Amino acid sequence: MPVADDIAYVAPMACFLLFTWVGGTWPSLFAASYLVKTILTAILLWLLWPAYTRISWRFIALGVLAGVLGVIQWVGMEQLLLSHWPNYPRMHHDVFNPFQHFATPAEAWSFIAIRWAGATLLVPVMEELFWRDFLWRMVLAPNDFKLAAVGEWDLSAFLIVAVAFGAGVHIEWMTAIVWGLMIGLLLIWTKSLGACIVMHGVTNFLLGAYVLHTGQWLFW
């Protein structure tokens, strides 16, 4: 039985956020909830894939470049806020260090592999379908979002989606809003959801590499 278009876009994000809330509310369940939400979200995306707009994969190289610039902006802005704002909310956020949580290095690295792969391959698809495909076009055409084109310019959509993306699901909301404006510009310029997915994936992959290299688990 076909699923309504809006439900198809909302369900994977709702599933991901639900288990994110579980892991945040009960820290002892963080690792288990992350594994569950990754698996369930992947299943939902696979089952609902026919309902999504066909993704254009133009401007992939530009997406890679934007992703590199994105991680520079993300880390740089967060470091600036952490060093110059004594009460920056991020400082009071619980930090999950796999090497302190798991009994063996093998378990820790297994979780890291799942989290890194999820952040690089799964989250960009899920979030770009929801934020830059569904919500962007919903702002433009609330009665039937598919009447609006992918990446169609609209100042309200540009600002609303960036703020909702940053403040709605990220504790580092100021940094995320700026990043959301950057990827919004990429979408407007390229009209390519694939380029946005690539940008998102590259930023997340490099952020994971940065965390593993520096041990600054606060960034993950």
C-alpha positions as CSV (number, residue, x, y, z in Angstrom):
1,M,0.0,0.0,0.0
2,P,1.5,3.4,-1.0
3,V,2.6,5.7,1.8
4,A,1.6,9.3,1.8
5,D,4.5,11.5,0.6
6,D,4.7,13.6,3.7
7,I,4.8,10.5,6.0
8,A,7.5,9.0,3.8
9,Y,9.7,12.0,4.4
10,V,8.9,12.5,8.1
11,A,9.0,8.8,9.3
12,P,12.8,8.2,9.1
13,M,13.6,11.6,10.7
14,A,11.0,10.9,13.5
15,C,12.5,7.5,14.1
16,F,16.0,8.9,14.3
17,L,15.0,11.7,16.6
18,L,13.0,9.4,18.9
19,F,16.0,7.2,19.6
20,T,18.3,10.2,19.8
21,W,16.0,11.4,22.6
22,V,16.2,8.0,24.3
23,G,20.0,8.0,24.2
24,G,20.1,11.6,25.5
25,T,17.6,11.0,28.3
26,W,19.1,7.7,29.5
27,P,22.9,7.9,28.9
28,S,23.3,4.2,29.7
29,L,21.2,3.5,26.5
30,F,23.2,5.8,24.3
31,A,25.2,3.2,22.4
32,A,22.3,0.8,22.1
33,S,19.9,3.5,20.9
34,Y,22.4,4.7,18.3
35,L,22.7,1.2,16.9
36,V,18.9,0.7,16.8
37,K,18.2,4.1,15.3
38,T,20.8,3.5,12.6
39,I,19.3,0.2,11.6
40,L,15.7,1.2,11.7
41,T,16.3,4.5,9.8
42,A,18.1,2.6,7.1
43,I,15.3,0.1,6.8
44,L,12.7,2.9,6.6
45,L,14.7,4.8,3.9
46,W,15.0,1.6,1.9
47,L,11.2,0.7,2.2
48,L,10.1,4.3,1.4
49,W,12.6,5.0,-1.3
50,P,10.0,4.9,-4.2
51,A,8.1,7.8,-2.6
52,Y,11.1,10.2,-2.7
53,T,11.9,12.6,-5.5
54,R,14.5,11.3,-7.8
55,I,17.9,12.7,-6.7
56,S,20.1,14.6,-9.1
57,W,23.8,13.8,-8.6
58,R,25.1,16.8,-10.5
59,F,27.9,19.0,-9.1
60,I,29.4,16.2,-7.0
61,A,32.8,17.8,-7.0
62,L,31.4,21.1,-5.8
63,G,29.6,19.1,-3.0
64,V,33.0,17.6,-1.9
65,L,34.6,21.1,-1.8
66,A,31.6,22.5,0.1
67,G,31.9,19.6,2.5
68,V,35.6,20.4,3.2
69,L,34.7,24.1,3.8
70,G,31.8,22.9,6.0
71,V,34.0,21.0,8.4
72,I,36.5,23.9,8.6
73,Q,33.5,26.2,9.4
74,W,32.1,23.7,11.9
75,V,35.2,23.0,13.9
76,G,36.5,26.6,13.7
77,M,33.3,28.2,14.8
78,E,32.8,25.7,17.6
79,Q,36.4,26.2,18.9
80,L,35.8,29.9,18.8
81,L,32.6,29.7,20.8
82,L,34.2,27.2,23.3
83,S,37.2,29.5,23.9
84,H,35.3,32.8,24.1
85,W,32.0,32.0,25.7
86,P,32.4,30.8,29.3
87,N,28.8,29.5,29.5
88,Y,28.5,28.1,26.0
89,P,25.8,25.4,26.4
90,R,27.9,22.9,24.6
91,M,30.3,22.8,27.5
92,H,27.6,21.3,29.7
93,H,26.7,18.6,27.2
94,D,27.4,15.0,28.2
95,V,30.3,13.6,26.2
96,F,30.3,10.0,25.1
97,N,33.8,8.5,24.9
98,P,33.6,4.9,23.5
99,F,36.9,3.9,25.0
100,Q,35.6,4.8,28.5
101,H,32.2,3.2,27.9
102,F,33.0,-0.2,26.4
103,A,35.0,-2.9,28.2
104,T,37.3,-3.7,25.3
105,P,38.9,-1.7,22.5
106,A,37.3,-4.0,19.9
107,E,33.8,-3.1,21.2
108,A,34.7,0.6,21.2
109,W,36.1,0.5,17.6
110,S,33.0,-1.5,16.4
111,F,30.7,1.3,17.8
112,I,33.0,4.0,16.2
113,A,32.8,2.2,12.8
114,I,29.0,2.1,13.0
115,R,28.7,5.7,14.1
116,W,31.1,7.0,11.6
117,A,29.5,5.0,8.7
118,G,26.0,6.2,9.9
119,A,27.1,9.8,10.0
120,T,28.8,9.6,6.6
121,L,26.4,7.5,4.6
122,L,23.0,7.4,6.3
123,V,22.4,10.7,8.1
124,P,23.2,12.9,5.0
125,V,20.6,11.0,2.9
126,M,17.9,11.1,5.7
127,E,18.5,14.7,6.6
128,E,18.8,16.1,3.1
129,L,15.6,14.4,2.0
130,F,13.8,15.9,5.0
131,W,15.4,19.4,5.3
132,R,16.4,20.4,1.8
133,D,13.9,18.3,-0.2
134,F,10.7,18.0,1.9
135,L,10.7,21.0,4.3
136,W,12.2,23.5,1.8
137,R,9.5,22.7,-0.7
138,M,6.8,22.6,2.0
139,V,7.5,26.2,2.8
140,L,7.1,27.1,-0.9
141,A,4.0,24.9,-1.5
142,P,2.4,23.8,1.8
143,N,-0.6,22.2,0.1
144,D,1.5,20.0,-2.1
145,F,5.2,20.4,-1.7
146,K,5.9,18.5,-4.9
147,L,4.6,21.5,-6.9
148,A,7.8,23.3,-5.9
149,A,11.1,22.5,-7.6
150,V,14.1,21.2,-5.7
151,G,16.3,24.2,-4.8
152,E,13.8,26.7,-5.9
153,W,14.8,30.1,-4.5
154,D,12.8,31.6,-1.7
155,L,14.2,33.7,1.1
156,S,11.7,32.2,3.6
157,A,12.7,28.7,2.8
158,F,16.4,29.5,2.8
159,L,16.2,31.0,6.3
160,I,13.5,28.8,7.9
161,V,15.2,25.5,6.9
162,A,18.6,26.7,8.1
163,V,17.2,27.8,11.5
164,A,15.0,24.7,11.9
165,F,18.0,22.4,11.0
166,G,20.3,24.2,13.4
167,A,18.1,25.0,16.3
168,G,15.8,22.0,16.0
169,V,18.2,19.1,16.2
170,H,21.7,20.4,17.1
171,I,23.0,21.4,20.5
172,E,25.6,23.4,18.6
173,W,22.8,25.4,17.1
174,M,24.6,28.6,16.1
175,T,27.3,26.6,14.2
176,A,24.7,24.4,12.7
177,I,22.6,27.4,11.5
178,V,25.6,28.9,9.7
179,W,26.4,25.5,8.2
180,G,22.7,25.2,7.2
181,L,23.0,28.5,5.3
182,M,26.0,27.2,3.5
183,I,24.4,24.1,2.3
184,G,21.3,26.1,1.4
185,L,23.4,28.2,-0.9
186,L,24.8,25.0,-2.5
187,L,21.2,23.8,-3.1
188,I,20.1,27.1,-4.6
189,W,23.2,27.2,-6.9
190,T,23.2,23.6,-8.1
191,K,19.5,22.5,-7.8
192,S,21.1,19.2,-6.9
193,L,20.1,17.3,-3.8
194,G,22.9,14.9,-4.5
195,A,25.5,17.6,-4.2
196,C,24.0,18.5,-0.8
197,I,24.1,14.8,0.3
198,V,27.7,14.7,-0.7
199,M,28.5,17.9,1.2
200,H,26.8,16.6,4.3
201,G,28.6,13.3,4.0
202,V,32.0,14.8,3.5
203,T,31.6,17.2,6.4
204,N,30.4,14.4,8.7
205,F,33.2,12.1,7.6
206,L,35.9,14.7,8.2
207,L,34.4,15.7,11.5
208,G,34.6,12.0,12.6
209,A,38.3,11.9,11.4
210,Y,38.9,15.1,13.4
211,V,37.4,13.6,16.6
212,L,39.4,10.4,16.3
213,H,42.6,12.4,15.6
214,T,42.2,14.9,18.4
215,G,40.2,12.9,20.9
216,Q,37.8,15.8,21.3
217,W,34.7,13.6,21.7
218,L,32.7,16.8,22.5
219,F,32.4,17.3,18.7
220,W,30.6,14.0,18.2
